[in-house]
Amino acid sequence: MKSGKLIHKFKATDGREVILRTPRWEDLDDLLEFINSLVDERAEIFWRTHATREQEAQWLVKHLIEMEEDKIFCLVSEVDGKVIANSKIRKHSGYSSHTCNLGIAIKNGYRDIGIGTQMMNTLIAQAKKWGLKWIELYVFGTNKRAIHVYRKVGFNEAGRKPNFIFKDGKYIDHLNMIMEL
């Protein structure tokens, strides 16, 4: 898949226009600000420290190459010219090549307005286009908002690692969810 490809435009429930597209090199600074805003927020993601521009550049180059090689499908959401969400599906290989892993994150201030659902539906459609049979994802057990969206689009809990995550002095379950396509 080519970088910067427009996938879909829609209006969020708050009226803002949202562009779903594949990422491009020019998104580097937006993506750096995005991940660091999630770290500052102490969002329920595994990344705990600020990324440097060099780290984010390496991440972006790797993902752009893997996208061109059709190993992953990356999708960003853009509002008012800024990247406000990032997601991807990554194909598994070998005996599990009929499956993929999904990851998604949305910047604070852009949640609960339909962007996550639109992104999830787009990722699911791409997995079907690839001919995959199921999608897996992992989520903090305390992330009720995300779990609600995942269930709404068809994911079910497949496993749970009790107290796998230790964040802010508390142990949190790590959930594995799957969707059969």
N, CA, C and O of each residue as an XYZ file, in Angstrom:
724
protein
N       0.856     -1.179      0.000
C       0.000      0.000      0.000
C       0.896      1.235      0.000
O       1.899      1.286      0.712
N       0.536      2.195     -0.780
C       1.315      3.426     -0.889
C       1.074      4.344      0.306
O       0.001      4.338      0.909
N       2.087      5.124      0.629
C       1.951      6.083      1.725
C       1.093      7.264      1.275
O       1.105      7.652      0.107
N       0.354      7.823      2.224
C      -0.474      8.995      1.955
C      -1.748      8.729      1.174
O      -2.401      9.667      0.719
N      -2.112      7.458      1.012
C      -3.301      7.125      0.230
C      -4.576      7.441      1.028
O      -4.743      6.987      2.159
N      -5.461      8.222      0.419
C      -6.746      8.534      1.036
C      -7.610      7.280      1.044
O      -7.796      6.635      0.013
N      -8.135      6.944      2.215
C      -8.978      5.761      2.351
C     -10.443      6.152      2.481
O     -11.312      5.555      1.846
N     -10.715      7.170      3.318
C     -12.109      7.499      3.605
C     -12.172      8.866      4.289
O     -11.275      9.226      5.051
N     -13.230      9.619      4.013
C     -13.524     10.877      4.719
C     -14.884     10.742      5.359
O     -15.788     10.132      4.788
N     -15.037     11.310      6.549
C     -16.339     11.288      7.220
C     -16.396     12.418      8.236
O     -15.383     13.037      8.558
N     -17.597     12.673      8.733
C     -17.777     13.671      9.790
C     -17.893     12.931     11.112
O     -18.675     11.989     11.244
N     -17.103     13.369     12.096
C     -17.209     12.827     13.445
C     -18.539     13.284     14.036
O     -19.172     14.203     13.517
N     -18.954     12.648     15.112
C     -20.241     13.006     15.707
C     -20.261     14.441     16.239
O     -21.337     14.995     16.464
N     -19.093     15.048     16.444
C     -19.049     16.447     16.881
C     -18.979     17.415     15.698
O     -18.837     18.623     15.890
N     -19.078     16.878     14.459
C     -19.119     17.709     13.261
C     -17.784     17.937     12.572
O     -17.754     18.448     11.452
N     -16.681     17.571     13.211
C     -15.373     17.766     12.584
C     -15.176     16.776     11.440
O     -15.595     15.621     11.522
N     -14.524     17.252     10.361
C     -14.216     16.377      9.235
C     -12.957     15.577      9.554
O     -11.954     16.121     10.016
N     -13.033     14.284      9.299
C     -11.936     13.363      9.582
C     -11.500     12.706      8.282
O     -12.330     12.256      7.493
N     -10.207     12.656      8.068
C      -9.626     11.978      6.915
C      -8.911     10.734      7.430
O      -8.061     10.821      8.316
N      -9.257      9.584      6.876
C      -8.529      8.345      7.145
C      -7.641      8.094      5.943
O      -8.104      8.082      4.802
N      -6.352      7.893      6.214
C      -5.396      7.671      5.135
C      -4.202      6.899      5.669
O      -4.035      6.736      6.877
N      -3.386      6.431      4.754
C      -2.146      5.791      5.169
C      -1.143      6.890      5.540
O      -1.209      7.998      5.007
N      -0.226      6.585      6.445
C       0.750      7.618      6.843
C       1.741      7.914      5.728
O       1.887      7.145      4.778
N       2.410      9.033      5.867
C       3.441      9.457      4.915
C       4.596     10.077      5.700
O       4.443     10.421      6.872
N       5.730     10.216      5.060
C       6.921     10.738      5.733
C       6.658     12.115      6.367
O       7.191     12.428      7.432
N       5.843     12.917      5.710
C       5.569     14.274      6.207
C       4.814     14.270      7.545
O       4.683     15.319      8.175
N       4.324     13.124      7.980
C       3.613     13.003      9.257
C       4.555     12.877     10.449
O       4.098     12.827     11.591
N       5.851     12.827     10.204
C       6.804     12.547     11.276
C       6.581     13.420     12.512
O       6.453     12.891     13.616
N       6.531     14.729     12.351
C       6.398     15.600     13.520
C       5.043     15.429     14.212
O       4.964     15.457     15.440
N       3.984     15.253     13.429
C       2.660     14.988     14.019
C       2.673     13.683     14.810
O       2.134     13.624     15.915
N       3.284     12.635     14.252
C       3.326     11.344     14.934
C       4.155     11.420     16.209
O       3.816     10.787     17.209
N       5.235     12.188     16.181
C       6.049     12.378     17.376
C       5.243     13.100     18.457
O       5.247     12.693     19.619
N       4.563     14.159     18.072
C       3.734     14.888     19.046
C       2.612     13.995     19.555
O       2.268     14.049     20.735
N       2.038     13.176     18.681
C       0.950     12.267     19.039
C       1.393     11.273     20.109
O       0.757     11.179     21.158
N       2.480     10.526     19.860
C       2.912      9.516     20.831
C       3.316     10.171     22.143
O       3.019      9.644     23.215
N       3.986     11.309     22.071
C       4.398     11.968     23.308
C       3.209     12.529     24.085
O       3.260     12.611     25.312
N       2.142     12.915     23.387
C       0.933     13.367     24.093
C       0.287     12.200     24.840
O      -0.257     12.390     25.928
N       0.342     10.998     24.267
C      -0.192      9.814     24.948
C       0.643      9.487     26.183
O       0.101      9.113     27.224
N       1.965      9.630     26.064
C       2.850      9.399     27.216
C       2.538     10.423     28.304
O       2.404     10.058     29.472
N       2.421     11.697     27.940
C       2.111     12.750     28.916
C       0.784     12.495     29.615
O       0.642     12.750     30.811
N      -0.180     11.994     28.866
C      -1.508     11.702     29.403
C      -1.492     10.476     30.322
O      -2.409     10.267     31.116
N      -0.437      9.674     30.197
C      -0.350      8.379     30.898
C      -1.453      7.450     30.393
O      -2.083      6.718     31.156
N      -1.659      7.510     29.077
C      -2.680      6.687     28.423
C      -2.364      5.209     28.622
O      -1.247      4.839     28.982
N      -3.355      4.387     28.385
C      -3.208      2.951     28.574
C      -2.563      2.311     27.345
O      -3.188      1.580     26.577
N      -1.270      2.634     27.209
C      -0.426      2.079     26.153
C       0.856      1.601     26.831
O       1.136      1.968     27.972
N       1.626      0.787     26.128
C       2.843      0.256     26.724
C       4.023      1.209     26.669
O       4.966      1.053     27.444
N       4.001      2.189     25.781
C       5.103      3.141     25.667
C       5.042      4.082     26.860
O       4.010      4.713     27.090
N       6.142      4.192     27.637
C       6.116      4.963     28.888
C       6.925      6.244     28.856
O       6.692      7.125     29.684
N       7.862      6.384     27.939
C       8.739      7.540     27.927
C       8.608      8.280     26.600
O       8.207      7.707     25.588
N       8.951      9.558     26.628
C       8.895     10.347     25.399
C       9.793      9.723     24.331
O      10.907      9.278     24.606
N       9.278      9.707     23.119
C      10.066      9.275     21.972
C      10.866     10.469     21.471
O      10.410     11.611     21.533
N      12.063     10.189     20.975
C      12.850     11.239     20.334
C      12.450     11.308     18.860
O      11.800     10.402     18.338
N      12.840     12.375     18.212
C      12.546     12.500     16.777
C      13.242     11.379     16.004
O      12.683     10.841     15.048
N      14.456     11.029     16.416
C      15.181      9.940     15.749
C      14.453      8.602     15.923
O      14.324      7.843     14.963
N      13.983      8.312     17.127
C      13.232      7.066     17.359
C      11.964      7.024     16.506
O      11.641      6.001     15.903
N      11.257      8.143     16.465
C      10.015      8.175     15.694
C      10.305      8.060     14.204
O       9.545      7.424     13.474
N      11.403      8.673     13.743
C      11.784      8.561     12.334
C      12.095      7.110     11.986
O      11.676      6.622     10.936
N      12.820      6.421     12.851
C      13.122      5.002     12.615
C      11.841      4.180     12.583
O      11.682      3.308     11.729
N      10.930      4.451     13.505
C       9.648      3.744     13.546
C       8.877      3.978     12.246
O       8.352      3.038     11.649
N       8.812      5.237     11.814
C       8.043      5.575     10.622
C       8.659      4.949      9.372
O       7.931      4.402      8.544
N       9.969      5.015      9.217
C      10.622      4.416      8.052
C      10.319      2.921      7.994
O       9.958      2.396      6.941
N      10.465      2.241      9.125
C      10.192      0.796      9.182
C       8.757      0.505      8.747
O       8.516     -0.415      7.966
N       7.810      1.288      9.254
C       6.405      1.047      8.927
C       6.075      1.395      7.478
O       5.268      0.707      6.851
N       6.675      2.435      6.942
C       6.435      2.769      5.536
C       6.963      1.668      4.620
O       6.327      1.328      3.622
N       8.123      1.112      4.961
C       8.688      0.009      4.162
C       7.795     -1.217      4.264
O       7.467     -1.828      3.247
N       7.394     -1.588      5.483
C       6.552     -2.764      5.667
C       5.188     -2.595      5.003
O       4.581     -3.573      4.567
N       4.708     -1.360      4.928
C       3.447     -1.099      4.235
C       3.611     -1.333      2.734
O       2.749     -1.936      2.095
N       4.720     -0.853      2.177
C       5.001     -1.070      0.755
C       5.141     -2.560      0.444
O       4.774     -3.003     -0.644
N       5.670     -3.330      1.391
C       5.856     -4.775      1.221
C       4.581     -5.562      1.519
O       4.573     -6.789      1.421
N       3.499     -4.859      1.883
C       2.201     -5.468      2.168
C       2.225     -6.396      3.386
O       1.454     -7.354      3.457
N       3.113     -6.108      4.343
C       3.175     -6.866      5.596
C       2.246     -6.271      6.644
O       1.726     -6.971      7.513
N       2.051     -4.967      6.541
C       1.185     -4.257      7.481
C       0.301     -3.287      6.708
O       0.584     -2.924      5.566
N      -0.774     -2.884      7.366
C      -1.630     -1.811      6.854
C      -1.714     -0.794      7.977
O      -2.262     -1.074      9.044
N      -1.172      0.382      7.731
C      -1.209      1.468      8.712
C      -2.268      2.476      8.291
O      -2.477      2.735      7.106
N      -2.923      3.033      9.291
C      -3.996      3.979      9.049
C      -3.889      5.096     10.082
O      -3.801      4.829     11.280
N      -3.898      6.344      9.621
C      -3.944      7.482     10.526
C      -5.245      8.239     10.305
O      -5.852      8.176      9.236
N      -5.651      8.953     11.342
C      -6.791      9.876     11.233
C      -6.234     11.281     11.309
O      -5.385     11.593     12.145
N      -6.730     12.116     10.423
C      -6.289     13.507     10.362
C      -7.497     14.405     10.578
O      -8.542     14.214      9.956
N      -7.348     15.383     11.459
C      -8.367     16.402     11.691
C      -7.667     17.759     11.640
O      -6.653     17.963     12.308
N      -8.202     18.673     10.856
C      -7.620     20.012     10.715
C      -6.130     19.963     10.380
O      -5.341     20.759     10.891
N      -5.754     19.009      9.509
C      -4.379     18.928      9.046
C      -3.405     18.283     10.008
O      -2.204     18.278      9.739
N      -3.876     17.734     11.125
C      -2.997     17.122     12.130
C      -3.381     15.661     12.338
O      -4.565     15.325     12.354
N      -2.381     14.793     12.499
C      -2.625     13.391     12.827
C      -3.060     13.305     14.282
O      -2.359     13.767     15.183
N      -4.249     12.696     14.502
C      -4.798     12.608     15.859
C      -5.043     11.159     16.288
O      -5.473     10.909     17.414
N      -4.771     10.213     15.398
C      -4.931      8.801     15.734
C      -4.043      7.986     14.807
O      -3.754      8.381     13.678
N      -3.621      6.839     15.317
C      -2.735      5.968     14.566
C      -3.154      4.526     14.829
O      -3.522      4.177     15.951
N      -3.099      3.695     13.803
C      -3.494      2.296     13.965
C      -2.809      1.455     12.906
O      -2.267      1.971     11.929
N      -2.845      0.141     13.124
C      -2.297     -0.763     12.115
C      -2.782     -2.177     12.366
O      -3.191     -2.538     13.470
N      -2.721     -2.962     11.302
C      -2.817     -4.408     11.424
C      -1.529     -4.970     10.843
O      -1.020     -4.478      9.836
N      -1.015     -5.993     11.482
C       0.217     -6.653     11.051
C      -0.088     -8.126     10.825
O      -0.572     -8.819     11.720
N       0.204     -8.594      9.612
C       0.004    -10.005      9.289
C       0.971    -10.863     10.094
O       2.137    -10.508     10.271
N       0.473    -11.991     10.578
C       1.348    -12.991     11.180
C       1.915    -13.864     10.067
O       1.469    -13.783      8.923
N       2.889    -14.691     10.398
C       3.515    -15.536      9.384
C       3.451    -17.007      9.797
O       2.929    -17.351     10.857
N       3.986    -17.845      8.948
C       4.042    -19.275      9.240
C       2.659    -19.887      9.387
O       1.750    -19.592      8.611
N       2.511    -20.741     10.389
C       1.251    -21.450     10.600
C       0.112    -20.534     11.049
O      -1.047    -20.951     11.067
N       0.428    -19.307     11.404
C      -0.635    -18.365     11.777
C      -0.782    -17.249     10.749
O      -1.242    -16.154     11.075
N      -0.390    -17.529      9.506
C      -0.450    -16.505      8.459
C      -1.875    -16.144      8.050
O      -2.073    -15.252      7.225
N      -2.852    -16.813      8.608
C      -4.263    -16.490      8.354
C      -4.795    -15.483      9.390
O      -5.995    -15.210      9.436
N      -3.884    -14.931     10.225
C      -4.274    -14.027     11.304
C      -3.464    -12.741     11.250
O      -2.468    -12.644     10.533
N      -3.909    -11.760     12.020
C      -3.153    -10.515     12.159
C      -3.376     -9.940     13.547
O      -4.293    -10.337     14.266
N      -2.524     -9.005     13.903
C      -2.616     -8.286     15.171
C      -3.000     -6.847     14.868
O      -2.538     -6.269     13.885
N      -3.842     -6.273     15.713
C      -4.336     -4.912     15.521
C      -3.909     -4.036     16.683
O      -3.927     -4.467     17.835
N      -3.529     -2.817     16.380
C      -3.236     -1.813     17.397
C      -3.833     -0.485     16.984
O      -3.854     -0.143     15.802
N      -4.323      0.266     17.968
C      -4.950      1.558     17.679
C      -4.796      2.473     18.893
O      -4.860      2.015     20.034
N      -4.595      3.750     18.646
C      -4.555      4.759     19.707
C      -5.109      6.064     19.152
O      -4.888      6.407     17.991
N      -5.829      6.782     20.004
C      -6.466      8.041     19.608
C      -6.105      9.106     20.630
O      -6.139      8.864     21.836
N      -5.765     10.266     20.143
C      -5.352     11.374     20.999
C      -6.525     11.869     21.855
O      -7.677     11.881     21.420
N      -6.196     12.269     23.063
C      -7.193     12.840     23.959
C      -7.854     14.046     23.280
O      -7.184     14.856     22.639
N      -9.151     14.148     23.428
C      -9.906     15.218     22.781
C     -10.566     14.774     21.487
O     -11.361     15.510     20.903
N     -10.234     13.566     21.040
C     -10.793     13.042     19.789
C     -11.448     11.677     19.998
O     -11.763     10.977     19.036
N     -11.645     11.313     21.247
C     -12.268     10.027     21.573
C     -13.772     10.223     21.756
O     -14.238     11.333     22.014
N     -14.508      9.147     21.621
C     -15.964      9.149     21.834
C     -16.721      9.982     20.802
O     -17.811     10.480     21.083
N     -16.143     10.135     19.602
C     -16.842     10.870     18.535
C     -16.880     10.059     17.231
O     -17.105     10.607     16.152
N     -16.655      8.737     17.354
C     -16.809      7.850     16.217
C     -15.553      7.555     15.421
O     -15.590      6.740     14.499
N     -14.445      8.194     15.751
C     -13.210      7.983     14.986
C     -12.689      6.565     15.180
O     -12.314      5.908     14.209
N     -12.661      6.091     16.404
C     -12.172      4.738     16.681
C     -12.980      3.676     15.959
O     -12.416      2.734     15.402
N     -14.287      3.821     15.964
C     -15.149      2.840     15.285
C     -14.881      2.842     13.786
O     -14.786      1.779     13.172
N     -14.758      4.030     13.189
C     -14.465      4.116     11.753
C     -13.115      3.488     11.427
O     -12.973      2.778     10.431
N     -12.122      3.759     12.279
C     -10.802      3.186     12.044
C     -10.850      1.667     12.172
O     -10.288      0.955     11.340
N     -11.519      1.167     13.211
C     -11.626     -0.280     13.414
C     -12.303     -0.937     12.207
O     -11.833     -1.962     11.713
N     -13.391     -0.357     11.742
C     -14.099     -0.929     10.591
C     -13.220     -0.941      9.340
O     -13.291     -1.876      8.541
N     -12.403      0.081      9.169
C     -11.487      0.133      8.022
C     -10.404     -0.932      8.135
O     -10.061     -1.576      7.143
N      -9.861     -1.124      9.341
C      -8.841     -2.155      9.556
C      -9.427     -3.550      9.335
O      -8.786     -4.408      8.728
N     -10.631     -3.769      9.824
C     -11.312     -5.061      9.644
C     -11.535     -5.328      8.156
O     -11.316     -6.443      7.681
N     -11.971     -4.306      7.426
C     -12.193     -4.467      5.983
C     -10.891     -4.830      5.275
O     -10.898     -5.645      4.352
N      -9.775     -4.235      5.694
C      -8.483     -4.559      5.078
C      -8.083     -6.000      5.392
O      -7.570     -6.703      4.522
N      -8.312     -6.441      6.621
C      -7.991     -7.832      6.984
C      -8.801     -8.801      6.127
O      -8.281     -9.825      5.682
N     -10.070     -8.479      5.895
C     -10.910     -9.326      5.029
C     -10.384     -9.299      3.596
O     -10.348    -10.328      2.922
N      -9.980     -8.123      3.138
C      -9.438     -7.988      1.777
C      -8.188     -8.861      1.609
O      -7.962     -9.425      0.539
N      -7.392     -8.966      2.651
C      -6.211     -9.816      2.640
C      -6.576    -11.307      2.713
O      -5.713    -12.161      2.509
N      -7.837    -11.624      3.001
C      -8.259    -13.013      3.115
C      -7.950    -13.650      4.459
O      -7.905    -14.875      4.571
N      -7.736    -12.830      5.478
C      -7.414    -13.360      6.804
C      -8.657    -13.933      7.476
O      -9.782    -13.600      7.104
N      -8.450    -14.786      8.453
C      -9.559    -15.476      9.131
C      -9.881    -14.904     10.505
O     -11.026    -14.985     10.949
N      -8.892    -14.325     11.187
C      -9.202    -13.630     12.431
C      -8.156    -12.600     12.787
O      -7.021    -12.628     12.312
N      -8.590    -11.678     13.654
C      -7.765    -10.559     14.117
C      -7.657    -10.669     15.633
O      -8.631    -10.991     16.313
N      -6.471    -10.401     16.149
C      -6.306    -10.342     17.604
C      -5.838     -8.951     18.005
O      -5.262     -8.218     17.202
N      -6.093     -8.605     19.250
C      -5.585     -7.363     19.820
C      -5.394     -7.567     21.312
O      -5.909     -8.518     21.900
N      -4.652     -6.666     21.903
C      -4.413     -6.678     23.350
C      -4.825     -5.326     23.908
O      -4.658     -4.298     23.251
N      -5.367     -5.329     25.128
C      -5.858     -4.094     25.725
C      -5.719     -4.181     27.245
O      -5.880     -5.247     27.840
N      -5.419     -3.041     27.854
C      -5.404     -2.977     29.316
C      -6.820     -3.280     29.800
O      -7.789     -2.771     29.238
N      -6.943     -4.099     30.827
C      -8.254     -4.463     31.355
C      -9.035     -3.285     31.912
O     -10.252     -3.376     32.074
N      -8.362     -2.187     32.206
C      -9.014     -0.986     32.732
C      -9.485     -0.032     31.638
O     -10.124      0.977     31.936
N      -9.184     -0.333     30.388
C      -9.523      0.568     29.284
C     -10.947      0.277     28.793
O     -11.150     -0.285     27.717
N     -11.906      0.669     29.598
C     -13.319      0.358     29.327
C     -13.804      0.952     28.015
O     -14.575      0.320     27.293
N     -13.355      2.164     27.700
C     -13.770      2.836     26.460
C     -13.357      2.005     25.244
O     -14.167      1.770     24.347
N     -12.095      1.561     25.214
C     -11.611      0.768     24.085
C     -12.305     -0.584     24.034
O     -12.706     -1.036     22.962
N     -12.449     -1.229     25.181
C     -13.101     -2.542     25.221
C     -14.523     -2.437     24.682
O     -14.985     -3.333     23.976
N     -15.219     -1.354     25.006
C     -16.578     -1.139     24.491
C     -16.576     -1.080     22.955
O     -17.404     -1.715     22.301
N     -15.642     -0.317     22.395
C     -15.572     -0.196     20.931
C     -15.229     -1.548     20.309
O     -15.829     -1.942     19.309
N     -14.273     -2.255     20.893
C     -13.875     -3.555     20.350
C     -15.048     -4.528     20.339
O     -15.262     -5.244     19.361
N     -15.802     -4.547     21.429
C     -16.972     -5.440     21.480
C     -18.023     -5.006     20.468
O     -18.656     -5.841     19.822
N     -18.205     -3.697     20.334
C     -19.210     -3.164     19.412
C     -18.941     -3.595     17.973
O     -19.881     -3.854     17.222
N     -17.677     -3.675     17.584
C     -17.363     -4.057     16.204
C     -17.202     -5.565     16.030
O     -16.984     -6.036     14.913
N     -17.306     -6.335     17.128
C     -17.324     -7.788     16.987
C     -16.227     -8.581     17.670
O     -16.150     -9.794     17.471
N     -15.374     -7.950     18.466
C     -14.326     -8.671     19.179
C     -14.882     -9.292     20.466
O     -15.801     -8.757     21.086
N     -14.308    -10.423     20.845
C     -14.653    -11.100     22.096
C     -13.376    -11.397     22.865
O     -12.316    -11.603     22.273
N     -13.485    -11.418     24.187
C     -12.330    -11.742     25.013
C     -11.931    -13.199     24.778
O     -12.773    -14.097     24.794
N     -10.639    -13.417     24.561
C     -10.121    -14.771     24.324
C      -9.186    -15.215     25.431
O      -8.903    -16.406     25.566
N      -8.710    -14.282     26.214
C      -7.791    -14.620     27.291
C      -7.492    -13.410     28.143
O      -7.745    -12.268     27.758
N      -6.943    -13.692     29.318
C      -6.647    -12.621     30.264
C      -5.411    -13.020     31.057
O      -5.320    -14.131     31.579
N      -4.457    -12.089     31.137
C      -3.291    -12.283     31.993
C      -3.507    -11.424     33.231
O      -3.336    -10.206     33.177
N      -3.878    -12.040     34.340
C      -4.132    -11.256     35.550
C      -2.868    -10.549     36.037
O      -1.786    -11.135     36.072
N      -3.026     -9.284     36.411
C      -1.945     -8.490     37.012
C      -0.677     -8.440     36.162
O       0.420     -8.318     36.706
N      -0.805     -8.530     34.865
C       0.338     -8.544     33.949
C       0.989     -7.172     33.829
O       2.191     -7.074     33.584
N       0.217     -6.131     33.999
C       0.688     -4.754     33.850
C       0.774     -4.122     35.228
O      -0.124     -4.297     36.052
N       1.855     -3.385     35.483
C       1.985     -2.631     36.726
C       2.166     -1.178     36.351
O       3.207     -0.787     35.823
N       1.141     -0.373     36.629
C       1.139      1.035     36.229
C       0.583      1.871     37.367
O      -0.462      1.550     37.934
N       1.279      2.932     37.693
C       0.838      3.869     38.727
C       0.528      3.172     40.051
O      -0.445      3.503     40.728
N       1.367      2.206     40.407
C       1.219      1.527     41.681
C       0.114      0.487     41.744
O      -0.211     -0.013     42.820
N      -0.472      0.156     40.578
C      -1.567     -0.818     40.545
C      -1.281     -1.893     39.514
O      -0.674     -1.635     38.474
N      -1.730     -3.111     39.822
C      -1.663     -4.202     38.863
C      -2.935     -4.201     38.021
O      -4.036     -3.990     38.528
N      -2.756     -4.442     36.727
C      -3.869     -4.387     35.774
C      -3.834     -5.656     34.925
O      -2.766     -6.119     34.526
N      -5.013     -6.208     34.655
C      -5.105     -7.369     33.759
C      -4.819     -6.940     32.325
O      -5.096     -5.807     31.931
N      -4.266     -7.856     31.565
C      -4.003     -7.649     30.145
C      -4.927     -8.578     29.371
O      -4.820     -9.799     29.487
N      -5.827     -8.014     28.589
C      -6.807     -8.817     27.852
C      -6.369     -9.073     26.422
O      -5.788     -8.208     25.765
N      -6.659    -10.277     25.958
C      -6.487    -10.640     24.561
C      -7.904    -10.775     23.991
O      -8.736    -11.495     24.543
N      -8.165    -10.084     22.896
C      -9.480    -10.154     22.251
C      -9.285    -10.586     20.814
O      -8.285    -10.244     20.182
N     -10.251    -11.342     20.296
C     -10.176    -11.791     18.898
C     -11.497    -11.556     18.190
O     -12.560    -11.458     18.805
N     -11.388    -11.472     16.896
C     -12.561    -11.403     16.037
C     -12.358    -12.394     14.911
O     -11.355    -12.344     14.199
N     -13.312    -13.294     14.753
C     -13.271    -14.201     13.608
C     -13.926    -13.506     12.429
O     -14.996    -12.913     12.561
N     -13.280    -13.581     11.283
C     -13.790    -12.893     10.092
C     -14.616    -13.838      9.237
O     -15.128    -13.436      8.192
